[in-house]
Amino acid sequence: MENYGISFYKNGDIYKGQYKNNIQEGFGQYIYKNGNYYEGEFKEKIINGYGIFKYNEQDKNYEGEFEKDLFGGFGILKYKKNKYIGEFKNDKKEGIGFFKWDNGDKYIGEWYNNEIEGYGILTKNDNSYIYKGEFKNNCYEGLGTLYYKSGDTYTGIFKNDRQEGFGTFKTKLYECNGEFKYNEDKKYLEGNGKIIYQNKTYYIGDWKNFNLNEVIVLSNIKRDGFGILYFEEEGSRYEGKFKNDLFEGKGRIYYKNGTIVEGIYKNGKPLNTYMIVKDKKIYFNKKHLIIINHSDL
């Protein structure tokens, strides 16, 4: 380098540092009129290479690589409480990076145009769940898996931070496979498919997920709508309507011995029932209770 000097600009900015051929090049300091400050490498009057940029009025600063006056390459961008460590391009987060929010949530993965986009892993601060999968526009979007603190998992398609499409939800008590969709008006998840229970019972039909603490938390899937509930050990099944996991409305129970019981149900109990055997109907009063085990009839 030829020499060291100081330049004062009409706009109030100041440069202190090395020159080459009367051009800022090498190590230098640039003090902006607004109070911002840069210290690091220059090339042909342009911030280029490694340096530190401190903002005056904003609670953030950057340390890392620059390219043509912009964040470019690997760097660390610190906010008052948040922090990003990773790759930059044209002053924006782009490439692979790690971000930690002030509430303790953490993300590591791909970024594009200053947004979380591509594959990544997001961990909640309370470890209530971890999401591993695809993102778009800072949202869960595409194929992903949620790992819950309870040990439950959900793997499937996401759209705009919510389950939307085919997925599989596994708990210690049951496994739910099928289509998931968020009801915007009523604020719950609904879907249809197959639920397999531990006791060899399984259900095919509609369901809903009530009492959501967060949109993505599948804590309470209930049979709701039309469906078929199969009891493998008894060899029987119920076909009809459900509400909040219970028989509700018109339904039939088919027993292994050929007996068919049809009735109107409310809160899982019959209001009135008929026993149908070879097309002959016998009326039972509303106090009659249906026993699932056909041998008890």
JOPE-V204779 format. One record per pair of residues at least 24 apart in sequence whose C-alpha atoms are under 7 Angstrom apart, sorted by the first residue. I is the first residue (numbers start at 0). GAP is how many residues later the second one is. D is the distance in Angstrom with one decimal. If there is no record, write none. Layout:
I	GAP	D
I	GAP	D
This chain:
161	53	6.6
161	54	5.8
162	53	6.8
172	24	6.1
172	25	5.7
173	24	6.0
199	31	7.0
199	32	6.0
200	29	5.6
200	30	4.9
200	31	6.0
201	27	5.9
201	28	5.3
202	24	6.9
202	25	5.6
202	26	4.4
202	27	6.1
203	24	5.3
203	25	6.6
233	59	6.0
254	39	6.0
